[in-house]
Amino acid sequence: MLTRLRIEGMSCQRCVQAVFTSLTPVEGILSAEVGIGVATIEHDGRATGDALREAIAVSGYRATIASDERRRLPLL
């Protein structure tokens, strides 16, 4: 699955690092790309939107889900 989040209050690379670090204990994350105000997280489905938002809240930011989609295999 691929979840995209909008994150309020981020303004620098330290913010990016804080959010990235806060996501590490969330089970099921396969990869995460974090930028100022956004995060794209690929996961196996165990990382729920609530778990992602709660993890980000630990770092002091508020996240909202921009999109949540299942990965699809390409059609042949």
Buried (B, 14 or more C-beta within 10 A) or exposed (E): BBBBBBBEEBEEEEBBEBBBEBBEEBEBBEEBEBBEBBBBBBBEEEBBBEBBBEBBEEBEBEBEEEEBEEEEEEEE
